[in-house]
Amino acid sequence: MWTDDWIGLPYAERGRGPEAFDCLGLWLALQRARFGREIPDPDCTMQAALKRSVVDGLRPQFDRVDAAEEGDALLFLSRRASTPSRLRPQ
């Protein structure tokens, strides 16, 4: 499977691979490797990106969808939200 080389790689804060990843780094690598999408790296952790509203600047590159598919991002933006936002890169 195309993910075999990534199994067992360690977590590293702000890790962008190929030796280690954080959540955002792994998602960015997935977008490049699986879908050929080049999404700008905000050069921070996912949590910092949300706090700094980096996501707002990237929002025009994503479409909100009703059902998630492979490669989509699920964002849990609020403790009160009952369901996550499902976003698909364009």
C-alpha positions in Angstrom: 0.0 0.0 0.0 1.2 3.5 -0.7 1.3 4.3 3.1 3.6 1.5 4.0 6.7 3.7 4.2 5.0 6.0 6.7 4.0 3.3 9.2 6.0 3.5 12.4 7.4 7.0 11.8 7.7 9.0 15.1 5.8 12.1 16.1 7.8 15.3 16.2 6.4 18.8 17.0 6.4 20.7 13.7 7.6 17.6 12.0 7.3 17.7 8.2 9.0 14.5 7.3 10.4 12.4 6.0 11.8 11.0 9.3 9.0 12.3 11.6 5.7 14.1 11.4 3.2 16.1 13.5 -0.5 16.0 12.6 -0.4 18.9 10.2 2.9 17.7 8.6 1.4 14.3 8.0 -1.7 15.8 6.4 0.3 18.1 4.2 2.5 15.1 3.1 -0.6 13.0 2.4 -2.1 15.8 0.2 1.2 15.9 -1.8 1.8 12.2 -2.1 -1.7 10.9 -2.6 -3.4 13.8 -4.4 -0.6 15.9 -5.9 -1.9 19.0 -4.0 0.5 21.6 -2.8 -1.0 23.3 0.2 1.1 26.1 1.8 2.7 25.1 5.1 1.9 27.6 7.8 5.1 26.5 9.5 3.6 25.9 12.9 1.6 23.2 14.7 -2.1 22.6 13.9 -3.1 24.0 17.2 -1.1 27.2 16.7 -2.5 27.5 13.2 -6.0 27.5 14.5 -5.2 30.0 17.3 -3.4 32.4 14.9 -6.3 32.1 12.4 -3.9 30.8 9.8 -6.8 28.6 8.7 -8.8 31.7 7.8 -6.2 32.7 5.1 -6.3 29.2 3.7 -10.1 28.8 3.7 -10.6 29.9 0.1 -8.6 26.9 -1.0 -11.1 24.5 0.6 -14.7 23.6 0.0 -17.1 22.6 2.8 -18.6 19.2 2.1 -21.4 17.1 3.7 -19.6 13.8 3.8 -15.9 13.2 4.3 -13.8 11.3 1.8 -10.2 10.1 1.7 -7.9 13.2 2.0 -10.5 15.5 3.6 -9.7 17.5 6.7 -12.0 17.2 9.7 -11.8 20.3 11.9 -13.2 20.4 15.4 -13.3 24.1 16.0 -15.5 24.4 19.0 -16.3 22.4 22.1 -19.9 23.2 21.5 -19.9 21.8 17.9 -21.6 18.5 17.7 -20.0 17.6 14.4 -16.7 18.6 12.8 -16.4 20.8 9.8 -15.5 18.7 6.8 -13.2 20.4 4.3 -11.9 19.2 1.0 -8.9 20.9 -0.7 -9.8 22.2 -4.2 
